[in-house]
Amino acid sequence: MSKKLEDVTIGALAKAAGVTVETIRFYQRKGLLPEPAKPLGGIRRYGRDAVRSVRFVKAAQKNGFTLVEIAELLQLDRNTDCAQVRTIAEQKLTDVRVKLASLSRMEAALSTLVGACHLRQGRTPCPLIDALYDTDEGGAG
């Protein structure tokens, strides 16, 4: 980018951060990114910190943090005692592990059902469909 990231428009900010202008506006509405003052008759300008903040939000999202959690992380100063950040990250790690265990159970159930489908011969009822009808939770088990 030819302009320094000290005085850029929302479009240039979006491009530099690898997002759309609508993403920038969405982050502003959610309080994740401050909206700079608009000079009389002028265009809002964003600086280097805005690019870093947008990249921070995207990286946090990729690591599974919700927008609420990201807002909480953004409120913490870089010099904050790491214990607060660690607590948030530990809770996220617990959530991810719970989801992984659930996905593992789903994978095992589907694998069993697909295997039962392969064993099916002739015009017998589909074991996968039967299993989904015959359980309270809609899965094998």
C-alpha positions in Angstrom: 0.0 0.0 0.0 1.5 3.3 -1.0 -0.1 5.4 1.8 1.3 4.9 5.3 -1.2 3.3 7.6 -1.4 6.5 9.6 -4.2 8.3 7.8 -6.3 6.0 5.7 -10.0 5.8 4.6 -12.3 3.0 5.7 -11.8 1.3 2.3 -8.0 1.4 2.7 -8.3 0.1 6.2 -10.5 -2.8 5.1 -8.0 -3.6 2.4 -5.0 -3.4 4.7 -6.7 -5.6 7.2 -8.1 -8.1 4.7 -11.7 -7.5 5.4 -14.7 -5.7 3.8 -15.9 -2.2 4.6 -19.0 -3.8 6.0 -16.9 -5.8 8.4 -15.3 -2.6 9.7 -18.7 -1.0 10.2 -20.0 -4.2 11.9 -17.1 -4.1 14.3 -17.8 -0.5 15.0 -21.5 -1.2 15.8 -20.4 -4.0 18.1 -18.0 -1.7 19.9 -14.9 -3.7 18.8 -13.4 -0.8 16.8 -13.8 2.9 17.6 -15.2 5.1 14.9 -12.9 8.1 14.4 -14.4 11.6 14.5 -15.5 12.9 11.1 -14.0 16.3 10.4 -16.4 18.9 9.2 -17.0 18.2 5.5 -14.3 15.6 5.5 -13.8 11.8 5.6 -13.0 9.7 8.6 -9.4 8.6 8.8 -8.0 5.6 10.5 -4.5 4.9 11.8 -2.2 1.9 12.3 -4.0 0.9 15.6 -7.2 0.4 13.7 -5.5 -2.1 11.3 -4.0 -3.9 14.3 -7.3 -4.0 16.1 -9.2 -5.5 13.1 -6.4 -8.1 12.6 -6.7 -8.9 16.3 -10.5 -9.4 16.1 -10.1 -11.7 13.0 -7.3 -13.7 14.7 -9.4 -14.1 17.8 -12.4 -15.2 15.8 -10.3 -17.8 14.0 -9.3 -19.2 17.4 -13.0 -19.6 18.4 -13.5 -16.5 20.5 -17.0 -14.9 20.4 -17.4 -11.2 19.7 -18.3 -10.7 23.4 -15.1 -12.5 24.5 -13.1 -10.5 21.9 -14.6 -7.2 23.3 -13.5 -8.4 26.8 -10.0 -9.1 25.5 -9.8 -5.7 23.8 -10.6 -4.0 27.1 -7.6 -5.6 28.7 -4.5 -3.5 28.4 -1.4 -5.2 27.0 0.2 -4.5 30.4 -2.7 -6.2 32.2 -1.8 -9.1 34.5 -1.8 -12.1 32.2 -4.0 -14.0 34.7 -7.2 -12.3 33.4 -6.3 -13.2 29.8 -5.4 -16.7 30.8 -8.7 -17.2 32.6 -10.6 -16.2 29.4 -8.4 -18.5 27.3 -8.7 -21.4 29.7 -12.5 -21.1 29.5 -12.3 -21.1 25.7 -10.0 -24.1 25.8 -12.5 -26.0 28.0 -15.3 -25.0 25.6 -13.3 -26.3 22.6 -12.6 -29.6 24.4 -16.3 -30.1 25.1 -17.1 -29.5 21.5 -14.4 -31.8 20.3 -15.7 -34.6 22.6 -19.2 -34.0 21.2 -17.9 -34.1 17.6 -16.1 -37.3 18.4 -19.3 -38.9 19.7 -21.1 -37.7 16.6 -18.4 -39.1 14.3 -18.6 -42.5 16.1 -22.4 -42.6 15.8 -22.4 -41.7 12.2 -19.6 -44.1 11.4 -21.7 -46.9 13.0 -24.8 -45.9 11.1 -23.0 -45.6 7.7 -21.5 -49.0 8.4 -25.0 -50.4 9.0 -26.1 -48.9 5.7 -23.4 -50.8 3.9 -24.5 -54.1 5.5 -28.1 -53.5 4.4 -29.3 -55.8 1.6 -32.4 -55.8 -0.5 -35.4 -53.7 0.2 -35.0 -53.6 4.0 -35.6 -50.3 5.9 -32.6 -48.0 6.0 -30.8 -48.4 9.4 -29.7 -44.8 9.5 -33.3 -43.5 9.0 -34.6 -46.0 11.5 -32.0 -45.0 14.1 -32.8 -41.3 13.7 -36.5 -42.1 14.2 -36.0 -44.5 17.1 -33.9 -42.2 19.4 -34.9 -39.3 21.6 -31.9 -37.3 20.5 -31.9 -38.0 16.8 -28.8 -40.1 16.8 -27.5 -43.6 17.3 -27.4 -44.8 20.8 
